[in-house]
């Protein structure tokens, strides 16, 4: 009697799982249509054993840009928000900044004025905020900032400026045996402290720009010091290079939103067998931001042309996404 | 009736699995004793939920040196065997090598004479054999070589010069939720073509020394060209740097065999919570090679001292390993 009840329970549970799997839409924030179908069609094709398009699990590598692809990037990269915040925190230790650009402008709240100094100004801001501490100290600083930082326009927590449809897409791909990687122009050490929590992507699957590190042994205590020197820029033609260095295997699917992602998509598309390339097109001025060919951030011009020519999937945020940001828990 | 037979089958299978799991020793090539116990004791401790030493799966990172730790490295690094082989293959296209060192000596079979030119000679040999082709061409070249290469002393296939006890250890750690990485001074592009097949370690979990890569687009066909310029040396203090760049998380267990691994072990040991560091000590002149403090390859001097001082596990190949190489299928 006990055993037959056990069996009944097991069978009901199994039945429940089957029904559930059929009923649940893994991409509920995506509107039905061509875009969504292109994604699910590709995944079904490469995961179907015995099909000519079948791809073994080990080769199911998917790479995602971060800024503008997984979370927002307007009105400025969030890593720059972090850097500006850090300048404010560090200012009391640097009285000389009051008379020194780009810091003088920044401390008066004039971000535009500070960034008018171009790459040189930006490099100085990044250097003072991203080096001179150990990797572990930097991780703690980033975690503290991201736990409380708010977006300057939407006032939402920065951690909730991620795109809900892309969070679902990441989970959907992983449920189908894909390994999901970030391949971003952003700082690798800036992203790793929170990508696992927000995207389910562990630090070892994050590729990004990096500064040089120095091994130091002080009183038998080893540390890695962040130096004010660029080691690698993971943007444009740097993206396939970063992919090769970190992953060593060509992705079969790649996701971006700007011309900075074009080489990653080209590299992905040029491999043998089934391939999937997708651009997120920022078309929703009401719910997010609308920008492409003329934007100073996340410019998408060549990429749009190539996507059209090659038949890559282009997501219109306005038309293809039911919701953009995760619903906030009250 | 059918269902009760099904249940009986399920229960018997389950019972079989339990019995099997108890009976099977995951490390059959390791002799019983203190060394083996130190490994299993650590793994049991960190995987026991609720224990103060429990480590979540995501943090179970284990890093392994390759040369001398996972496969042999005498009488010379196998990557050097590969390079010397390639010099022979390429020689017909380079008539000038007949009068040019280090190639002239090499082509006469005088390896020692060729390497008498020191780092400069070695750099030239590596440059001509490891650059000037795309990453995909190089992968094919390495795969072709390793499929047939034989060890100069044992005459065994190079692929069978791996240490059977370490293969078991890798599998045992993975079965317990560890992610296993190679962190080697060897070339990352030289290792990746075969680590998955031999060690079960996918390319994205291989960290090594690397040369610079260049993105090229020729007639719409993208490729990554291997340049004759060093990008990163993953040895000594480079190992913790490579770990941080590629993994972004400190290992909780590290395995090496030489002073080149010392900083990796120190970095691993210095983290909070339970830690495991192990040195493979080459003590078996009969079944493998015996060398340590005075060796020109895989020197182990400082490491032996530090292991003794810190209580790290030191494997004596002679005493702790029942077999060294996998038994050859006839």
Boltz contact constraints between the chains, C-beta under 6 A:
constraints:
  - contact:
      token1: [A, 7]
      token2: [B, 7]
      max_distance: 6.0
  - contact:
      token1: [A, 58]
      token2: [B, 202]
      max_distance: 6.0
  - contact:
      token1: [A, 135]
      token2: [B, 244]
      max_distance: 6.0
  - contact:
      token1: [A, 192]
      token2: [B, 248]
      max_distance: 6.0
  - contact:
      token1: [A, 202]
      token2: [B, 58]
      max_distance: 6.0
  - contact:
      token1: [A, 203]
      token2: [B, 248]
      max_distance: 6.0
  - contact:
      token1: [A, 203]
      token2: [B, 249]
      max_distance: 6.0
  - contact:
      token1: [A, 204]
      token2: [B, 247]
      max_distance: 6.0
  - contact:
      token1: [A, 213]
      token2: [B, 241]
      max_distance: 6.0
  - contact:
      token1: [A, 213]
      token2: [B, 244]
      max_distance: 6.0
  - contact:
      token1: [A, 215]
      token2: [B, 237]
      max_distance: 6.0
  - contact:
      token1: [A, 215]
      token2: [B, 240]
      max_distance: 6.0
  - contact:
      token1: [A, 222]
      token2: [B, 266]
      max_distance: 6.0
  - contact:
      token1: [A, 222]
      token2: [B, 267]
      max_distance: 6.0
  - contact:
      token1: [A, 222]
      token2: [B, 270]
      max_distance: 6.0
  - contact:
      token1: [A, 224]
      token2: [B, 244]
      max_distance: 6.0
  - contact:
      token1: [A, 237]
      token2: [B, 215]
      max_distance: 6.0
  - contact:
      token1: [A, 240]
      token2: [B, 215]
      max_distance: 6.0
  - contact:
      token1: [A, 241]
      token2: [B, 213]
      max_distance: 6.0
  - contact:
      token1: [A, 244]
      token2: [B, 135]
      max_distance: 6.0
  - contact:
      token1: [A, 244]
      token2: [B, 213]
      max_distance: 6.0
  - contact:
      token1: [A, 244]
      token2: [B, 224]
      max_distance: 6.0
  - contact:
      token1: [A, 247]
      token2: [B, 204]
      max_distance: 6.0
  - contact:
      token1: [A, 248]
      token2: [B, 192]
      max_distance: 6.0
  - contact:
      token1: [A, 248]
      token2: [B, 203]
      max_distance: 6.0
  - contact:
      token1: [A, 249]
      token2: [B, 203]
      max_distance: 6.0
  - contact:
      token1: [A, 266]
      token2: [B, 222]
      max_distance: 6.0
  - contact:
      token1: [A, 267]
      token2: [B, 222]
      max_distance: 6.0
  - contact:
      token1: [A, 270]
      token2: [B, 222]
      max_distance: 6.0
